Each structure stands twice: as C-alpha cells, then as structure tokens.
Amino acid sequence: MTAHPAKETTSPYKDIRAVTRAFDLLEAAGDLGWAKVGELATYTGIDRGTLYRLIHTLELKGYLVRRAEDGAVSLTERILQLGDGVRHEDVATQMMSRALRELTEQLMWPSDFATPAAGRMVIQASSHKYSPVSVHRRLVGKTRPILRSALGLAYLSSLGRGELERTLEVVRRIGTLDARDVAILAGIDRHLEDVHMRGYAFSVGLVEENISAIALPVRLGRKPIGAVNIAFFRSAMSPADAASTCLKPLRECIARAEAAMQTQTQTRF
C-alpha cells in the first residue's frame, strides 16, 4: 500500500485512529484483492486483533466480504460508493467458467483462470474436473507464484509500466519471495520481453515435475484482470508444440469471454 503523506492542518480535532485504520484496510484490500488477515497485517502494519474487529465491522456495513473457504477478504461492489477500488472477479469468474469448460471440451487439456491477489495469482475458475487427462479436481482458491507461473507472467506482461511497478512493489512488500523469485525479479524486464516476443507465457514443472502450461492475459475493457492457462503433460508436448496447436483456440476463448464480460459489466454497473 502506498503511504500517503500527512496533510498539514490547523484543526483543533485529533484524527480518529480507528477510522484511519479502517481506510488503511480498505486501501490494502483494493491493492491486494482477496487477501488473508496475516497478509493484510503484513501489508498495513495493523495487528491481527484490530484487523479482525475492523473486518467484522466493515463486513457488517457491506464494504468487505469474507470467503468461507479460507477466510480471505475482499472489497464488495458497495465500495463503488466511495471510489473505484471494486473488482469484477465475480462477473469474470462466471464468464470464464463457461468459457474454460468449452475450451477443455475442444482441446481435452484443462485450463485455469487466475487473478492477482496479495502478490500471487489465485485460481478463480478451473476446468480440470471436465478434463479426462487431469488428476486435479479442486483448484479454485489455490495460488501460483506471480513471477514464475505462466499465469503470473502472462498477467504481468499485459501491464503498463506504472501498473507493473505498483504490482511488483506489492510483491516485494508482501514478503513471500524465495531465492528463485528474487532472481527473476532482478531480470523481470527481460522475462517479460521474452513473453512479448514469443506471444505467450509458459512454465515447465512449476507445481508438478510432469506438468507444463502456456498462458495469455485476460482484460476487462482495457484493464488487465488476470490470465488463463492451458496445462498439459510434458511428455505429451513442449510449450512450443502446445502453442502451435492450442494458442489459437485459447485466444478465441479469451476473446469471447472478454466480450461477454464487457457486456455484462455494462449492464450491471
């Protein structure tokens, strides 16, 4: 979260610390997306006990929502009354869920749609349960490293310079980098240039040694919101082979979903 310099004032009134912390929490939720209490505590410097009380209050007021599966919290649509921090993951997830199922029925290989949250990519929708070659069935809510996964690199490659720098600052501040991440971060411009030249991002053996993936970014209007991958066995084909056969259907799938998302959000908002 970007620190805001204190404004000079001659007001005789003292600031109300609870209100200040509540807005710090809302700003952090806007920066991080779905985030757990520990991540919010690290990001804001607010102790967990205070955060639980703030979250409870803001949840009652309708500005935060808590995910039952893992306790992570995020902004709700009601925050539109205060600013532009609301995300459209619900609409995107609905559209992408249908699109990924159709893509998997066409290609057989499973796909995931992920969005950035707390310095990682969080899987919001997945078609693994529809794929005859997938051994995974419950991936929603699972995370992937933003700097090393095909999903993360595809998303980062879609950002403008300013947004990229802000996103990387979140990654640095959240404190989850390991030695491999640090090495990639030092040469991130080169890695993203490779993605641009190649036309897609890929990863090899990231989560499981025998699995590779290729990925492309997803946008809502002009705003990058996440990425979609296609996962496949390394023994079946290389990333280049996968791109030659799967990249066109993947692009078409994303284009249809983006158009549907745009129509839906214009209707709702």
ZAMARGU-4260 file (C-alpha; in steps of 0.2 Angstrom, whole numbers, plus 5000, padded with zeros to 4 digits):
<rodrens>
0) 5000/5000/5000 | 5007/5017/4995 | 5010/5028/5010 | 5000/5045/5010 | 5010/5059/5017
5) 5001/5068/5032 | 4992/5084/5027 | 4996/5099/5037 | 4981/5105/5046 | 4977/5118/5060
10) 4961/5109/5065 | 4959/5108/5084 | 4952/5090/5082 | 4963/5074/5083 | 4961/5061/5070
15) 4951/5045/5075 | 4963/5031/5074 | 4950/5018/5071 | 4944/5027/5056 | 4961/5029/5049
20) 4965/5011/5051 | 4948/5006/5043 | 4953/5016/5027 | 4971/5009/5028 | 4962/4992/5027
25) 4951/4996/5013 | 4965/5003/5003 | 4975/4987/5006 | 4960/4976/5001 | 4960/4987/4985
30) 4979/4984/4982 | 4979/4966/4986 | 4962/4959/4981 | 4957/4943/4990 | 4969/4943/5005
35) 4970/4934/5022 | 4972/4943/5038 | 4990/4939/5040 | 4994/4946/5023 | 4984/4962/5027
40) 4993/4963/5044 | 5010/4962/5035 | 5004/4975/5022 | 4996/4988/5033 | 5006/4986/5049
45) 4990/4984/5059 | 4989/4970/5072 | 4978/4955/5069 | 4967/4958/5083 | 4962/4975/5077
50) 4961/4969/5059 | 4948/4956/5064 | 4937/4969/5073 | 4939/4981/5058 | 4935/4967/5046
55) 4920/4962/5056 | 4913/4980/5056 | 4916/4983/5038 | 4908/4966/5033 | 4893/4971/5043
60) 4892/4988/5033 | 4894/4978/5017 | 4911/4985/5011 | 4921/4969/5014 | 4916/4951/5011
65) 4924/4936/5018 | 4927/4920/5008 | 4921/4905/5018 | 4934/4893/5010 | 4950/4901/5018
70) 4944/4917/5027 | 4951/4929/5014 | 4943/4945/5012 | 4940/4957/4998 | 4931/4973/4993
75) 4912/4972/4988 | 4903/4982/4975 | 4897/4994/4988 | 4914/5002/4989 | 4909/5010/4972
80) 4900/5022/4983 | 4917/5028/4989 | 4929/5025/4974 | 4935/5014/4960 | 4943/5000/4970
85) 4930/4987/4967 | 4935/4972/4956 | 4924/4962/4945 | 4930/4945/4949 | 4913/4938/4951
90) 4907/4943/4934 | 4924/4937/4926 | 4923/4921/4935 | 4906/4917/4929 | 4910/4920/4911
95) 4927/4912/4912 | 4920/4896/4920 | 4909/4893/4905 | 4922/4898/4893 | 4935/4886/4900
100) 4923/4871/4900 | 4920/4874/4882 | 4939/4876/4879 | 4943/4860/4888 | 4929/4850/4878
105) 4938/4856/4862 | 4956/4853/4867 | 4954/4840/4881 | 4968/4849/4891 | 4962/4858/4907
110) 4963/4877/4910 | 4963/4889/4924 | 4958/4907/4926 | 4968/4917/4939 | 4968/4934/4946
115) 4982/4943/4956 | 4979/4944/4975 | 4992/4948/4988 | 5007/4946/4977 | 5001/4929/4969
120) 4990/4923/4956 | 4974/4915/4964 | 4964/4902/4953 | 4946/4909/4952 | 4939/4896/4939
125) 4945/4879/4933 | 4940/4866/4920 | 4951/4852/4927 | 4935/4842/4933 | 4930/4842/4914
130) 4946/4836/4908 | 4949/4817/4905 | 4968/4819/4907 | 4968/4829/4923 | 4972/4822/4940
135) 4966/4838/4949 | 4948/4842/4953 | 4949/4856/4967 | 4960/4870/4962 | 4949/4885/4965
140) 4957/4896/4978 | 4974/4888/4975 | 4989/4900/4972 | 5003/4901/4959 | 5019/4912/4960
145) 5016/4928/4950 | 5034/4928/4945 | 5036/4910/4940 | 5020/4904/4934 | 5013/4905/4916
150) 4998/4913/4923 | 5008/4926/4933 | 5020/4931/4918 | 5005/4932/4906 | 4997/4944/4918
155) 5012/4954/4921 | 5016/4956/4903 | 4999/4964/4900 | 5003/4979/4912 | 5008/4996/4908
160) 5024/5002/4916 | 5016/5011/4930 | 5004/4997/4935 | 5019/4985/4933 | 5029/4994/4945
165) 5015/4995/4958 | 5011/4977/4956 | 5030/4972/4959 | 5030/4984/4974 | 5016/4974/4981
170) 5026/4958/4978 | 5041/4964/4986 | 5031/4971/5002 | 5021/4956/5005 | 5036/4946/5009
175) 5033/4929/5001 | 5048/4929/4988 | 5060/4915/4988 | 5078/4914/4980 | 5070/4910/4963
180) 5058/4924/4964 | 5072/4936/4968 | 5082/4931/4954 | 5068/4933/4942 | 5063/4950/4949
185) 5080/4956/4945 | 5078/4952/4927 | 5059/4954/4925 | 5060/4966/4910 | 5070/4953/4900
190) 5057/4939/4905 | 5043/4950/4900 | 5051/4955/4884 | 5053/4936/4880 | 5034/4934/4883
195) 5030/4948/4871 | 5041/4942/4858 | 5035/4924/4860 | 5017/4929/4861 | 5013/4919/4876
200) 5020/4915/4893 | 5024/4897/4899 | 5031/4887/4914 | 5038/4870/4915 | 5037/4859/4930
205) 5032/4873/4942 | 5019/4864/4953 | 5022/4846/4947 | 5038/4840/4938 | 5027/4832/4924
210) 5016/4847/4920 | 5019/4862/4909 | 5007/4877/4904 | 5005/4891/4892 | 4995/4906/4896
215) 4988/4923/4890 | 4981/4938/4899 | 4963/4942/4901 | 4956/4960/4901 | 4940/4969/4906
220) 4939/4983/4893 | 4957/4989/4893 | 4961/4984/4911 | 4971/4968/4913 | 4962/4957/4927
225) 4971/4940/4926 | 4976/4926/4914 | 4971/4909/4908 | 4982/4894/4905 | 4981/4878/4897
230) 4990/4864/4907 | 4997/4848/4899 | 5009/4834/4902 | 5027/4837/4897 | 5028/4820/4890
235) 5015/4824/4878 | 5022/4840/4870 | 5033/4855/4873 | 5027/4873/4876 | 5031/4877/4858
240) 5021/4862/4852 | 5006/4867/4864 | 5007/4884/4857 | 5006/4878/4839 | 4990/4868/4842
245) 4982/4877/4857 | 4986/4895/4856 | 4973/4900/4843 | 4958/4891/4852 | 4965/4899/4868
250) 4965/4917/4861 | 4947/4914/4854 | 4941/4908/4870 | 4948/4923/4879 | 4941/4935/4866
255) 4923/4928/4868 | 4924/4929/4887 | 4931/4946/4887 | 4916/4952/4876 | 4904/4943/4887
260) 4912/4951/4902 | 4911/4968/4895 | 4893/4967/4890 | 4888/4960/4907 | 4898/4973/4917
265) 4890/4987/4907 | 4873/4980/4910 | 4876/4978/4929 | 4886/4994/4933
</rodrens>
